Amino acid sequence: MITVFGTGTGTPLSPDPALSSAAVVVGGRRHLDAAEALLAPGAERVVLGPLAPALDTVERYVENEEGQGVAVLASGDPGFFGIVRALAERFGPAALDVRPGVSSVATAFARVGLPWDDAAVVSAHGRDLRTAVNVCRAYPKTAVLTGPGAGPAELGAELAHRSADRVLVVASRLGDPGHESLERITPSEAAARDWGDSVNVVLCLDEKRVLAPVRTLAGPGRPPARWALDESEFAHRDSMITKFEVRALALARLGPRPGDLVWDIGAGSGSVAVECARFGAAAVAVEKTVDGVARIRDNAAAHGVDVRVVHGAAPTVLSDLADPDAVFIGGGGRELTAIVTACARRTRRSVVVAVAAVDRVGAVRDALDAAGFVSDGVLLQSSRLAPLPGDVSRLAAANPVFLVWGVRPDTQSATSVDFLERRSS
């Protein structure tokens, strides 16, 4: 049996037969030092650095040292983004006896007096920081588990110019009496500091929206029950809005999801950006008209989502934006080909373009093909039911729209979200 003890942010370790009789004890240096008086004098101590050598040592004892136990010491709840996953994959869940402590996420939220059943939790430890950044931008309450090169300074630097309204709570040395620290600062302030290696977790909060309505499902929210919303659910000018039939297919090709960043170029009413944000993606709407900028902000607020609105014309303003996962282009005029080329150069996954004029379809496809994308498209012609006198209906034809898209070849089979885990305990 491998006994896994959670320690660090909860009650200190107490005497336990599984600990005092263990032939080998695995843990970080501070965990081993704290438990020294509770260990058998002859027990082998394995300091956790690279995980593979430690697992090899555990396997040697499990296979060859019958009757001698193994103890693993870990911070907080080792089943929450912790070592339990690696141990279960290597030795099977039946070989584990897990004694969880209080996770750093639960402790940090407790210290600031907030519930966290509606929080997004994302790990930046050994992972791409951009995922954590995009989750922080999309949700009002996010906990980020930090790591080397992905701490408060790096997170703050990414958020300072893109989500300056967020507040960061940096929790350090949780569970260490006399040294525990929680600092509430702006992203810019976090970016200017050297935080060392004592940070446990960073909370990223939109303080106006940290208390969500009571729900029965933990996590920051379910996917929307409806999408491709009717045009009447958005403020727009003179029907200048991506129609719901076009929006439905555009969303299918964009594939917005938590951790993504999506650009909506020539956003108009911002309907595509708002819908992407409702799926949990961070969304940026680029719009060149002043009244359009205000309209997008109003629509985002009406649907309870965050959309960063950039006032300016593409492709000029795109250089200041973080690289997107997917791009929707709903406007462009004479600059359309240049915009498609610029977006294809920057996007990680896909570009989707709505075109009214048939003359521009070929140029859009050529730009996507030249960027190495696999391109395709359809002509969408829909007719909606419209009432006639006598309680009968007719078909009212909508203007035809070409939807052209390009997908990077190495991303076409990516269908699952494996970088974000949302847990309730």
C-alpha positions, 0 to 999 in steps of 0.5 A: 500500500502506498499512503499519500499524506496531504500536508501544507495548508491544513493540520500538520502531520500527526503520528501515524503507523503508515508513516512511522513504519514506511520503508521509503518516504517521498516528498519535497525537502520541506515536507520531509524536514517537517515530518522527520520526527515521525519517520522510522530512523532507517527509512529511505528519504527521497526528495522530490525533484523530477517525478520519474526517478521517485516513481521508480524508487517507489516501484522498487519497494512495491515490487520487491520489498513485501510488507514494507510500506511507502509514504508520499508527502504532498501539499494540500489535497494531493488528488487536486492537480497533485501527485495522486494522478501520477501514482494512480496511473503507475500503480493503480488506484487500488494501491493508494491510501490517500489522506487529503489535506485542505487544498491551497485553492480552498484555503486561499478562497477561505482566507478572502471570505469567498465561496469557490464552487463557482470558480474556474481552477487552472494550473499553469505549473509546467503548462502554457501560461496563455491558457491561464491568462485566457481563463482569467480574462473570460471568468470573474473568479479564477484560481491559478496554480503557479509554477516556475516562469508562470507566477504572479509577475508573468500572469500580471504582465499578461493581464495588465493591458488586457484585463486591467479591471481584474484584482489579483490575490497572491497567496503565499506560504499558506498554512505556515503560521507567522509567514502566511501572506495574502496580497491584493494587488493590480496586475501591473503591481504584480508584474513589477515584483519578484515573488520568489518560490513561496507562492501557492496560488493566485486568485484573479477576481472581477470584484463586481461579479465574484458572487454568482447565483447559487447553482447545483453544478460546481465550476464557473458555469455550464455551456450555454443552453442556446447559441446562435441567438436571434438577432433581436437579442442584440442591439444592432444598427439597421440589421447590420449583424451576423444573422443567426444561421451564419453565426451557427456555422461560424461558431461550429468552425471557430470551436470556442472553449475555455482557455481559448482567445477568439478575435471578432474582426469588424465586429459590428454588434459583437454578436460573434464575440459575445457568443464565443464568450458565452462558451467560456473563451476570452473574446476580443472585438475589433470595431472601427466605429465609435457607436459600434464600440459602445454597442458591443460593450452594451451587448456584452454586459446584457449577456453577462460576459467579458468582451475586450473591445478594441477601437480601430481598423484591422489589420493595423490594430492587430499587432497589439493583441495576443495571438488568438486560437481562432478568428472570425472576420465579418468585415474588412472592405478593401483590406479584407485580403490583408486582414485574412493574411494577417490573421492567418499568420497569427492564429493557432487554429482557424480563421472563419470569414463571412463574405457577401460578395462572390468576387472576394471568395477566391481571394480569401481562399487564396490567402488562407491556402497561401498561409498553409491552411486547409480551406473550405466554404459554403454559400448559405441561403436561408428563407425564414417563415414570415406571416401572411394574412389569413394565418398562413406563412410565406418564405422570406429569403435572406441575403446569401452569405459565403462562409469561408474558413481555413484550419491549420492541418495539425489542429483539425483533429483536436476536439477535446479540452484537456488543459482545464479542470474544474473541481468542487473539492 
